[in-house]
Amino acid sequence: MNPAVEISQTKELDLPPELEVVNMTKQFGQLIALDQVSLTLKPGTFHALLGENGAGKSTLVKCVMGFYQPTSGEVRFNQQVQTIASPRDAQRHGIGMVYQHFTSVPAMTVAENLVLCRYESAALIDWKAEYEVLNAFMETAPFKLPLSAIVAQLAAGEKQKLEILKQLYLKSKILILDEPTSVLTPGEADEVLGLIRQEVVAGHLSVLLISHKFREVTAFVDEITVLRKGKFAGSGSVKDLTIADMAEMMMGEKRDPQKVEKTVHPDPTPVLQIQEIHANKDNGLEAISGVNLTVNSGEIVGIAGISGNGQRELVEVLAGQRIATAGQVLVNGEVYRASRREMFKHRVFVLPEEPLKNACVPQMSVAENLALRTFDRSPQAKGWMLLFKPIREAAQRLIKIFKIKTPSPETPVSNLSGGNVQRTVLARELSSDHINLLIAANPCFGLDFAAVDYIHSEILETRNRGVAVLLVSEDLDELLKLSDRILVISEGKFAYESPIATADFAAIGRSMAGH
Amino acid sequence: MLTSAHWRKTLEAVSIPIAALIFSLFLFGLFCAAAGANPFAVYGAIYKAAFGSWFAFQNTLIRAAPLMLTSLCTALPARLGLVIIGNEGALVMGGIAAIAAGLSVAGSAPALVVQIVMAIAGILAGGVWIGIVGALRHYRAVNETISSLLMNYIAIAILNHLVGGPMRDPTSLNKPSSFPIPDADKLGNIPFTRVHYGLLYGIVVCIIAYYLIQRTTFGFAARTAGGNVKAARIAGLPVGKLTIAICFLAGSAAGLAGMVEVAAVHGRANESLNANYGYAGILVAFIARHNPIAASVVAILLGGILASGSILQRQLGLPDATVYVFQGLVFLVVLYSESLYGRFAIFKEPEAPSLPPPSATLAV
């Protein structure tokens, strides 16, 4: 059997199968991640799955790919019900997935990576025969890559092409692309999606694209399905829908900001000034490209945005975890580089996201973690010596006030539950009675209703004391409830700014989606 | 307060290394049997040579002194998450600096002053040597394990160059050496023993190191940065300065070991300085789980094993390198045993009875 011949034959012969997801539900313990969602991917169409963070998009495709077993509901191929027990099963049905991050081996060549990705490889590889097959495959492929090139030397766009080529090489007929363009420049993204679009139009492929970006959806996609909070929120043909329609499906009905007690501050002074800050992602691509922002005393400034648009990097710069490549930050009019001395002088506190990863030392005790900001000054230290009694007493006090559930102050903080780790950080950052600037990033992520309410009231109370608060969140309701002013960050820039009273909900949605 | 969580953890930290040592003794026994010796005779000989008599035990202590100091060169940076194995190089550099400083003031100053000057020189030289490793790590992201290992070879080459050339005493014929320091300036023995004061240096420095890490703000900052760099940065701690400072301190402990060897044992610098105390110090640090107090105890144990090398040769006809086989086995087994922490139910805190979630009472 000659695989090359087979590839070209199957390409000519049949359309991809129709994929139907019917009433799929996936429950993780108490949490319903996916609730009775249905979706139809017609043969030879480019279909987009839209939704905010946590809407259930990834859960849905992971069920289709066999990573998860759905609690109920079924997957049908050409009206035939099939069980997909593993990703290998999915491949057998011709479904392949391309992930956000590259899965090729950087030190190996394109040819080696292609051969490697087959599930059933022989123990011995006949490279001469393989190269013949691969060359024939490249002839018919929508994009060409040099087979002998080392993957590490390819540009990001080419690496993403290789990921897609792998799926074509495996003869996948249905391609699931999970935000494939998040690591690409807009030019590279358009090229890759354009070439895939050609394959779809030619009837070789069906594509299910997970995306946040309306620009890509309107340019390349035929149909959309929208999820919101784990539920089906709408679907339709792109040509019949406006961007405003799609934004409304994603965000839901316009919600009036919840009323909260806010005191007005007569003479606000600028506390935090961000001037032309640029910063890179971990992979060296630019994440923030020149943002300017002022936060005044007694004001909560909210930053909305879909994750991955630079907000994490911005918070890291302000928290001292990342070095800005250009620009400067002023606090109280003085240059701020997030040194310990400056933090103490200007009374800057941070509630970062993922507190165990970002703000705690897992193997150190609760008491030690609570003392992270104060251990080197009186009363917890005398000169160089740590004084354990005041550290312990302060910890006991905070454990009581903030109701941290821990066996003892000496328990390693990693033994605590997520909510209690969060409380530990909250206790450390909010207990000081002279906060001047608070930077909070997704402070309520993963917490239950009562805890969220509690954190919101703490943040508001802080603001009413005259503290300047920068609140970065992926939860729009939270921002609408707490903020005095709201901004939207998209692709490393502020795309929208408005006082909360006059904020236009639809415009926020469009700016978030990069339009 | 000694809670149940604490004693279980301590018990685990003590039991696992001891079990590892016993298992490596067993493996070593197999090796000896394969080499044609009776394993139990070997164990007996090691015990006798190391701890069997006051005379033997003093020998052990003399060897333990530099081990205590060199072990800190690995143990201190480990608290910051760094794996440094440049102990031998720092010891050698400390020894060279100590002899150079000692020779320049000997004769014109009282013995105590000469010794203090030598100690300071050794501390500075060793500290700067490993401090360079820390700086390379922080500013250029050079892997500290590799750079510190390679710097050992540089240090040994510098030693050979200096004692064979610029610092050579022309009377040292078959073993090129520096000029000796006068006997009057050498580090003396602790009264009523043959053990030199270096042992006291070792014990005192280990205690200081323990306090530095556990009881000072510096140690707290270092442990924070070692446990989670992101948390350290959010607290504004100067991670780079901490890295270089702790590397300096680590190197200075090993440098002091070099000074002790020169000032108390050899009286001069020559190739005897590089007698593997640095490498054995890495082993001590790992067995002691980077706890300086435990390191001083482990150093005595390992000093005993090292002291037994010549006995094995004389009594059982085994090559004296046999003890290095044992040392290597101990190292492998101890490194393996690191993977056993948290695996045994007996060391785990029993599950606390679950209380209602506090969030219910938290709503404001």
Interface residues (C-beta under 8 A of the other chain):
Chain A: A319 G320 Q321 A338 S339 R340 R341 E342 M343 F344 V350 P352 K357 N358 A359 C360 V361 P362 Q363 M364 E368 A371 L372 R373 F375 D376 A381 W384 M385 L386 K403 K405 P407 S408 E410 T411 G419 D448 A450 A451 D453 Y454 S457
Chain B: M1 T3 A5 H6 R215 T216 T217 F218 G219 F220 A221 R223 T224 G227 N228 K230 A231 A232 R233 I234 A235 G236 L237 P238 E349 A352 L355 P357 P358 S359 A360 T361 L362 A363 V364
